[in-house]
Each structure stands twice: as C-alpha cells, then as structure tokens.
C-alpha cells in the first residue's frame, strides 16, 4: 500500500497547529508505505503527490469536531471552488483527477482543540488529548489497511 498523510495548519496559532503536530507524530512511527507531508495549507501543488498514491489522509484542526477527532471518507464530488493558494481536501482530490487522471481514496482526520486564532505556540490540553486518541486510532487503522492490501 502507498499512502500520503498531509498534516496542515498553522502551529503559530495555537490549536490550529493540530494537523502538523499529528503528521509529525505519525512520521516518527516510520510506517511502511506512508509518506508524511506538513504544510500551512493545501495548495494546487499537492495534487501531484496525491496522484502518486493509493490513499491520502488529510489531517487538520476541526472546529466542527464534537468528539476529540473524527475520521471520514472524502468524496471529490463535494469539492467547492478551487482557489490558487488554498484548496479543500475534496478539491485537492478533484485536481489530482483533472490534472493527472488519478484520484486515490481520500480521508480527512479532523482534530478537536479548544484554543484557536491567538498568536501562540503550543497546544491546549484538549488538543493534546485529541492527538493521543487520534494517533492510537490511526496506527490501528493503517495497520489494518496494510494487512488488507497484502
């Protein structure tokens, strides 16, 4: 299995840095077949990387998360407008298909936090709890996906 995890957000804005923090944790696990990228936002340039894998996971802080995290399948048909500097996960999948003829299975991992917006480094206690739970979930999910692919 080949997979790409893109963690995005702004670590200088408190819990908005959950996506990059999650990606860094998962990168440290050195999971087979998984490439990990960290960025401030998704851009059109991510479409090439997305087209080269079987599965892509987008990790980001989620203001709409009721639980510590959610993990959902994506549908590129739900893509909204595509901007030149920032795109949604659905739009990134659509761009991959439009530009390169390939769109992998996509998922979004939304992580709950409690302190957004203010210029500050570090994560809240709620965000760290979300990270711990999401890391455990993701490790098990990824292991199951690898076993199913082999």
Residue pairs with C-beta under 8 A, 6 or more apart in sequence:
1 33
1 54
1 55
1 145
1 146
1 149
1 150
2 33
2 35
2 52
2 53
2 54
2 55
3 33
3 34
3 35
3 53
3 54
3 55
3 56
3 57
3 142
3 145
4 34
4 35
4 36
4 37
4 49
4 50
4 52
4 53
4 55
4 56
4 57
4 104
5 23
5 26
5 27
5 34
5 35
5 36
5 37
5 56
5 57
5 59
6 19
6 23
6 37
6 38
6 39
6 42
6 46
6 49
6 56
6 57
6 58
6 59
7 19
7 20
7 21
7 22
7 23
7 24
7 26
7 36
7 37
7 38
7 39
7 59
7 60
8 19
8 20
8 38
8 39
8 40
8 41
8 42
8 58
8 59
8 60
9 16
9 17
9 18
9 19
9 20
9 40
9 60
9 61
10 16
10 17
10 40
11 17
11 20
11 21
11 121
12 119
12 120
12 121
13 116
13 117
13 118
13 119
13 120
14 113
14 115
14 116
14 117
14 118
14 120
14 122
14 123
14 124
14 127
15 61
15 113
15 114
15 115
15 116
15 123
15 124
15 126
15 127
16 61
16 113
16 116
16 117
17 61
17 123
18 59
18 60
18 61
18 111
18 113
18 123
18 127
18 130
18 131
19 38
19 58
19 59
19 60
19 61
19 111
20 38
20 39
21 123
21 127
21 131
22 59
22 109
22 111
22 131
22 134
22 135
22 138
23 36
23 37
23 38
23 59
24 36
24 38
25 131
25 135
26 34
26 36
26 135
26 138
26 139
27 36
29 139
31 139
31 142
31 146
32 146
33 146
34 142
35 49
35 53
37 46
37 49
39 46
41 85
41 86
42 58
42 86
42 87
42 88
42 89
42 91
42 92
43 85
43 86
43 87
44 82
44 84
44 87
44 95
46 87
46 92
47 92
47 95
47 96
47 99
47 100
48 96
48 99
48 100
50 56
50 92
50 93
50 95
50 96
50 103
50 104
50 106
51 96
51 99
51 100
51 101
51 102
51 103
51 104
52 102
53 104
54 104
54 105
54 149
55 104
55 105
55 106
55 107
55 145
56 92
56 93
56 104
56 105
56 106
56 107
57 106
57 107
57 108
57 109
57 138
58 74
58 89
58 92
58 106
58 107
58 108
58 109
59 108
59 109
59 111
59 134
60 108
60 109
60 110
60 111
61 110
61 111
61 112
61 113
61 116
61 127
62 69
62 70
62 110
62 111
62 112
63 116
64 110
65 110
65 111
65 112
65 130
66 112
67 112
68 111
68 112
68 126
68 129
68 130
68 133
68 134
69 109
69 110
69 111
69 112
69 130
69 133
69 134
69 137
70 108
70 109
70 110
71 107
71 108
71 109
71 110
71 134
71 137
71 138
71 141
72 107
72 108
72 110
73 105
73 106
73 107
74 89
74 90
74 93
74 106
74 107
74 108
75 90
76 90
76 91
76 93
76 94
76 97
76 103
76 106
77 90
77 94
78 90
79 88
79 90
79 91
79 93
79 94
80 88
80 90
80 91
81 91
82 91
82 94
82 95
87 95
89 106
89 108
90 106
93 103
93 104
93 106
94 103
96 102
96 103
96 104
97 103
109 134
109 138
111 127
111 130
111 131
111 134
112 126
112 127
112 130
113 123
113 124
113 126
113 127
113 130
114 124
114 125
114 126
114 127
115 123
115 124
115 126
115 127
123 131
